[in-house]
Amino acid sequence: MARTSNIVIDRLKGIAHPRIPHFMYPVDYGYLAATISGDGDGIDVFVGTAPTREL
């Protein structure tokens, strides 16, 4: 399913979360079109590579 679904990016890397303004998306975030997850929305996807932190 994931290989044949279109990805819809609705939150771009670097923009603030709509309900948590101090959280910036480290990667592009969206969902798989024509899918439904447990919350009734499309299945969530992250596109890209988030930076790593040294511990």
Gaussian input, Z-matrix of N, CA and C with variables (Angstrom, degrees):
# hf/3-21g

backbone

0 1
 N
 C     1     B1
 C     2     B2     1     A1
 N     3     B3     2     A2     1     D1
 C     4     B4     3     A3     2     D2
 C     5     B5     4     A4     3     D3
 N     6     B6     5     A5     4     D4
 C     7     B7     6     A6     5     D5
 C     8     B8     7     A7     6     D6
 N     9     B9     8     A8     7     D7
 C    10    B10     9     A9     8     D8
 C    11    B11    10    A10     9     D9
 N    12    B12    11    A11    10    D10
 C    13    B13    12    A12    11    D11
 C    14    B14    13    A13    12    D12
 N    15    B15    14    A14    13    D13
 C    16    B16    15    A15    14    D14
 C    17    B17    16    A16    15    D15
 N    18    B18    17    A17    16    D16
 C    19    B19    18    A18    17    D17
 C    20    B20    19    A19    18    D18
 N    21    B21    20    A20    19    D19
 C    22    B22    21    A21    20    D20
 C    23    B23    22    A22    21    D21
 N    24    B24    23    A23    22    D22
 C    25    B25    24    A24    23    D23
 C    26    B26    25    A25    24    D24
 N    27    B27    26    A26    25    D25
 C    28    B28    27    A27    26    D26
 C    29    B29    28    A28    27    D27
 N    30    B30    29    A29    28    D28
 C    31    B31    30    A30    29    D29
 C    32    B32    31    A31    30    D30
 N    33    B33    32    A32    31    D31
 C    34    B34    33    A33    32    D32
 C    35    B35    34    A34    33    D33
 N    36    B36    35    A35    34    D34
 C    37    B37    36    A36    35    D35
 C    38    B38    37    A37    36    D36
 N    39    B39    38    A38    37    D37
 C    40    B40    39    A39    38    D38
 C    41    B41    40    A40    39    D39
 N    42    B42    41    A41    40    D40
 C    43    B43    42    A42    41    D41
 C    44    B44    43    A43    42    D42
 N    45    B45    44    A44    43    D43
 C    46    B46    45    A45    44    D44
 C    47    B47    46    A46    45    D45
 N    48    B48    47    A47    46    D46
 C    49    B49    48    A48    47    D47
 C    50    B50    49    A49    48    D48
 N    51    B51    50    A50    49    D49
 C    52    B52    51    A51    50    D50
 C    53    B53    52    A52    51    D51
 N    54    B54    53    A53    52    D52
 C    55    B55    54    A54    53    D53
 C    56    B56    55    A55    54    D54
 N    57    B57    56    A56    55    D55
 C    58    B58    57    A57    56    D56
 C    59    B59    58    A58    57    D57
 N    60    B60    59    A59    58    D58
 C    61    B61    60    A60    59    D59
 C    62    B62    61    A61    60    D60
 N    63    B63    62    A62    61    D61
 C    64    B64    63    A63    62    D62
 C    65    B65    64    A64    63    D63
 N    66    B66    65    A65    64    D64
 C    67    B67    66    A66    65    D65
 C    68    B68    67    A67    66    D66
 N    69    B69    68    A68    67    D67
 C    70    B70    69    A69    68    D68
 C    71    B71    70    A70    69    D69
 N    72    B72    71    A71    70    D70
 C    73    B73    72    A72    71    D71
 C    74    B74    73    A73    72    D72
 N    75    B75    74    A74    73    D73
 C    76    B76    75    A75    74    D74
 C    77    B77    76    A76    75    D75
 N    78    B78    77    A77    76    D76
 C    79    B79    78    A78    77    D77
 C    80    B80    79    A79    78    D78
 N    81    B81    80    A80    79    D79
 C    82    B82    81    A81    80    D80
 C    83    B83    82    A82    81    D81
 N    84    B84    83    A83    82    D82
 C    85    B85    84    A84    83    D83
 C    86    B86    85    A85    84    D84
 N    87    B87    86    A86    85    D85
 C    88    B88    87    A87    86    D86
 C    89    B89    88    A88    87    D87
 N    90    B90    89    A89    88    D88
 C    91    B91    90    A90    89    D89
 C    92    B92    91    A91    90    D90
 N    93    B93    92    A92    91    D91
 C    94    B94    93    A93    92    D92
 C    95    B95    94    A94    93    D93
 N    96    B96    95    A95    94    D94
 C    97    B97    96    A96    95    D95
 C    98    B98    97    A97    96    D96
 N    99    B99    98    A98    97    D97
 C   100   B100    99    A99    98    D98
 C   101   B101   100   A100    99    D99
 N   102   B102   101   A101   100   D100
 C   103   B103   102   A102   101   D101
 C   104   B104   103   A103   102   D102
 N   105   B105   104   A104   103   D103
 C   106   B106   105   A105   104   D104
 C   107   B107   106   A106   105   D105
 N   108   B108   107   A107   106   D106
 C   109   B109   108   A108   107   D107
 C   110   B110   109   A109   108   D108
 N   111   B111   110   A110   109   D109
 C   112   B112   111   A111   110   D110
 C   113   B113   112   A112   111   D111
 N   114   B114   113   A113   112   D112
 C   115   B115   114   A114   113   D113
 C   116   B116   115   A115   114   D114
 N   117   B117   116   A116   115   D115
 C   118   B118   117   A117   116   D116
 C   119   B119   118   A118   117   D117
 N   120   B120   119   A119   118   D118
 C   121   B121   120   A120   119   D119
 C   122   B122   121   A121   120   D120
 N   123   B123   122   A122   121   D121
 C   124   B124   123   A123   122   D122
 C   125   B125   124   A124   123   D123
 N   126   B126   125   A125   124   D124
 C   127   B127   126   A126   125   D125
 C   128   B128   127   A127   126   D126
 N   129   B129   128   A128   127   D127
 C   130   B130   129   A129   128   D128
 C   131   B131   130   A130   129   D129
 N   132   B132   131   A131   130   D130
 C   133   B133   132   A132   131   D131
 C   134   B134   133   A133   132   D132
 N   135   B135   134   A134   133   D133
 C   136   B136   135   A135   134   D134
 C   137   B137   136   A136   135   D135
 N   138   B138   137   A137   136   D136
 C   139   B139   138   A138   137   D137
 C   140   B140   139   A139   138   D138
 N   141   B141   140   A140   139   D139
 C   142   B142   141   A141   140   D140
 C   143   B143   142   A142   141   D141
 N   144   B144   143   A143   142   D142
 C   145   B145   144   A144   143   D143
 C   146   B146   145   A145   144   D144
 N   147   B147   146   A146   145   D145
 C   148   B148   147   A147   146   D146
 C   149   B149   148   A148   147   D147
 N   150   B150   149   A149   148   D148
 C   151   B151   150   A150   149   D149
 C   152   B152   151   A151   150   D150
 N   153   B153   152   A152   151   D151
 C   154   B154   153   A153   152   D152
 C   155   B155   154   A154   153   D153
 N   156   B156   155   A155   154   D154
 C   157   B157   156   A156   155   D155
 C   158   B158   157   A157   156   D156
 N   159   B159   158   A158   157   D157
 C   160   B160   159   A159   158   D158
 C   161   B161   160   A160   159   D159
 N   162   B162   161   A161   160   D160
 C   163   B163   162   A162   161   D161
 C   164   B164   163   A163   162   D162

   B1=1.4533
   B2=1.5246
   B3=1.3335
   B4=1.4660
   B5=1.5221
   B6=1.3110
   B7=1.4663
   B8=1.5204
   B9=1.3223
   B10=1.4614
   B11=1.5295
   B12=1.3311
   B13=1.4672
   B14=1.5191
   B15=1.3105
   B16=1.4615
   B17=1.5154
   B18=1.3238
   B19=1.4654
   B20=1.5267
   B21=1.3230
   B22=1.4587
   B23=1.5252
   B24=1.3265
   B25=1.4644
   B26=1.5176
   B27=1.3372
   B28=1.4633
   B29=1.5264
   B30=1.3345
   B31=1.4675
   B32=1.5217
   B33=1.3013
   B34=1.4574
   B35=1.5242
   B36=1.3199
   B37=1.4588
   B38=1.5297
   B39=1.3341
   B40=1.4566
   B41=1.5160
   B42=1.3492
   B43=1.4646
   B44=1.5218
   B45=1.3194
   B46=1.4588
   B47=1.5282
   B48=1.3222
   B49=1.4587
   B50=1.5228
   B51=1.3344
   B52=1.4677
   B53=1.5314
   B54=1.3332
   B55=1.4661
   B56=1.5245
   B57=1.3355
   B58=1.4705
   B59=1.5312
   B60=1.3296
   B61=1.4601
   B62=1.5265
   B63=1.3253
   B64=1.4662
   B65=1.5343
   B66=1.3609
   B67=1.4550
   B68=1.5226
   B69=1.3322
   B70=1.4609
   B71=1.5246
   B72=1.3218
   B73=1.4600
   B74=1.5333
   B75=1.3428
   B76=1.4673
   B77=1.5328
   B78=1.3203
   B79=1.4659
   B80=1.5298
   B81=1.3228
   B82=1.4634
   B83=1.5285
   B84=1.3237
   B85=1.4617
   B86=1.5134
   B87=1.3164
   B88=1.4572
   B89=1.5101
   B90=1.3176
   B91=1.4642
   B92=1.5236
   B93=1.3200
   B94=1.4585
   B95=1.5297
   B96=1.3213
   B97=1.4667
   B98=1.5271
   B99=1.3073
   B100=1.4645
   B101=1.5247
   B102=1.3443
   B103=1.4631
   B104=1.5194
   B105=1.3200
   B106=1.4669
   B107=1.5181
   B108=1.3222
   B109=1.4638
   B110=1.5262
   B111=1.3006
   B112=1.4598
   B113=1.5130
   B114=1.3440
   B115=1.4637
   B116=1.5290
   B117=1.3392
   B118=1.4600
   B119=1.5174
   B120=1.3295
   B121=1.4602
   B122=1.5187
   B123=1.3274
   B124=1.4602
   B125=1.5219
   B126=1.3231
   B127=1.4610
   B128=1.5307
   B129=1.3363
   B130=1.4569
   B131=1.5232
   B132=1.3356
   B133=1.4598
   B134=1.5249
   B135=1.3164
   B136=1.4547
   B137=1.5148
   B138=1.3269
   B139=1.4545
   B140=1.5256
   B141=1.3175
   B142=1.4468
   B143=1.5125
   B144=1.3054
   B145=1.4516
   B146=1.5219
   B147=1.3056
   B148=1.4500
   B149=1.5208
   B150=1.3251
   B151=1.4611
   B152=1.5280
   B153=1.3025
   B154=1.4656
   B155=1.5100
   B156=1.3071
   B157=1.4675
   B158=1.4990
   B159=1.3079
   B160=1.4559
   B161=1.5091
   B162=1.3249
   B163=1.4654
   B164=1.5036
   A1=111.30
   A2=118.26
   A3=120.84
   A4=111.87
   A5=117.76
   A6=120.23
   A7=112.73
   A8=117.83
   A9=120.39
   A10=113.05
   A11=118.68
   A12=121.96
   A13=110.58
   A14=115.38
   A15=120.80
   A16=108.88
   A17=116.11
   A18=121.66
   A19=108.14
   A20=115.80
   A21=122.29
   A22=106.60
   A23=117.39
   A24=121.77
   A25=107.55
   A26=115.96
   A27=118.42
   A28=113.34
   A29=116.98
   A30=120.94
   A31=107.83
   A32=115.45
   A33=120.98
   A34=111.91
   A35=114.94
   A36=121.73
   A37=109.42
   A38=115.41
   A39=120.38
   A40=115.59
   A41=118.94
   A42=119.25
   A43=109.47
   A44=115.78
   A45=121.74
   A46=111.23
   A47=116.12
   A48=122.59
   A49=108.09
   A50=119.22
   A51=120.32
   A52=114.53
   A53=118.54
   A54=120.60
   A55=113.23
   A56=117.04
   A57=121.34
   A58=106.61
   A59=117.98
   A60=121.51
   A61=115.18
   A62=118.71
   A63=119.34
   A64=112.16
   A65=117.89
   A66=121.53
   A67=109.25
   A68=115.81
   A69=121.43
   A70=108.36
   A71=116.77
   A72=120.16
   A73=110.12
   A74=118.17
   A75=120.81
   A76=112.80
   A77=117.45
   A78=123.53
   A79=107.76
   A80=117.32
   A81=120.53
   A82=108.77
   A83=116.52
   A84=122.61
   A85=108.80
   A86=115.96
   A87=119.71
   A88=111.10
   A89=115.41
   A90=120.18
   A91=109.80
   A92=114.98
   A93=120.94
   A94=108.54
   A95=116.35
   A96=121.10
   A97=109.97
   A98=116.35
   A99=124.17
   A100=112.79
   A101=116.74
   A102=121.39
   A103=108.37
   A104=116.02
   A105=121.43
   A106=107.97
   A107=116.18
   A108=121.28
   A109=109.46
   A110=116.88
   A111=122.20
   A112=114.17
   A113=117.54
   A114=119.58
   A115=112.66
   A116=116.95
   A117=121.20
   A118=114.16
   A119=117.71
   A120=121.88
   A121=109.01
   A122=116.44
   A123=120.58
   A124=111.34
   A125=117.00
   A126=121.91
   A127=108.68
   A128=116.69
   A129=122.92
   A130=111.91
   A131=115.28
   A132=121.78
   A133=109.37
   A134=115.34
   A135=123.03
   A136=106.01
   A137=117.23
   A138=121.31
   A139=108.14
   A140=116.72
   A141=121.28
   A142=110.82
   A143=114.63
   A144=121.25
   A145=108.36
   A146=116.38
   A147=120.32
   A148=109.24
   A149=117.57
   A150=119.06
   A151=110.66
   A152=116.52
   A153=120.75
   A154=110.02
   A155=115.72
   A156=121.56
   A157=109.09
   A158=115.85
   A159=119.64
   A160=108.83
   A161=116.24
   A162=120.54
   A163=110.69
   D1=-48.21
   D2=-177.19
   D3=-62.96
   D4=-35.35
   D5=-178.41
   D6=-69.84
   D7=-24.21
   D8=-177.48
   D9=-105.93
   D10=-4.26
   D11=179.57
   D12=-85.67
   D13=149.70
   D14=172.95
   D15=-84.59
   D16=140.23
   D17=177.73
   D18=-92.96
   D19=130.03
   D20=175.88
   D21=-108.44
   D22=115.57
   D23=178.16
   D24=-91.78
   D25=116.99
   D26=179.44
   D27=-115.00
   D28=-3.36
   D29=174.57
   D30=-140.70
   D31=114.16
   D32=-175.60
   D33=-83.21
   D34=152.19
   D35=175.69
   D36=-52.61
   D37=133.91
   D38=175.74
   D39=92.87
   D40=-7.64
   D41=177.80
   D42=-93.40
   D43=159.25
   D44=-178.22
   D45=-80.32
   D46=145.85
   D47=173.64
   D48=-62.56
   D49=139.78
   D50=-175.74
   D51=-64.89
   D52=-28.60
   D53=-179.78
   D54=-106.86
   D55=-11.83
   D56=-179.62
   D57=-130.14
   D58=80.15
   D59=-170.36
   D60=-60.13
   D61=-23.24
   D62=179.42
   D63=-82.25
   D64=-7.72
   D65=176.85
   D66=-93.32
   D67=119.85
   D68=177.66
   D69=-103.51
   D70=134.12
   D71=179.42
   D72=-66.29
   D73=123.19
   D74=-179.17
   D75=-81.87
   D76=-13.10
   D77=178.88
   D78=-143.14
   D79=166.52
   D80=173.80
   D81=-67.43
   D82=139.75
   D83=-175.12
   D84=-128.49
   D85=139.80
   D86=178.27
   D87=-168.07
   D88=-145.88
   D89=-176.83
   D90=-151.77
   D91=163.58
   D92=175.74
   D93=-84.76
   D94=124.38
   D95=179.68
   D96=-64.01
   D97=149.28
   D98=176.46
   D99=61.31
   D100=31.19
   D101=173.93
   D102=-126.81
   D103=162.06
   D104=176.94
   D105=-135.65
   D106=128.01
   D107=177.59
   D108=-100.03
   D109=-174.58
   D110=-177.74
   D111=-60.79
   D112=-27.23
   D113=179.97
   D114=-90.52
   D115=4.68
   D116=177.80
   D117=89.79
   D118=-8.57
   D119=177.19
   D120=-95.73
   D121=176.73
   D122=176.39
   D123=-64.80
   D124=157.98
   D125=178.97
   D126=-65.97
   D127=125.75
   D128=-177.12
   D129=-67.46
   D130=144.64
   D131=174.60
   D132=-140.67
   D133=148.41
   D134=170.95
   D135=-114.87
   D136=136.55
   D137=-178.70
   D138=-120.57
   D139=121.95
   D140=179.10
   D141=120.68
   D142=-168.99
   D143=-178.72
   D144=-124.60
   D145=123.50
   D146=176.98
   D147=-79.34
   D148=145.56
   D149=176.89
   D150=-64.70
   D151=148.82
   D152=178.19
   D153=-97.19
   D154=155.47
   D155=177.80
   D156=-115.41
   D157=142.72
   D158=173.50
   D159=-81.30
   D160=139.35
   D161=179.51
   D162=-93.66

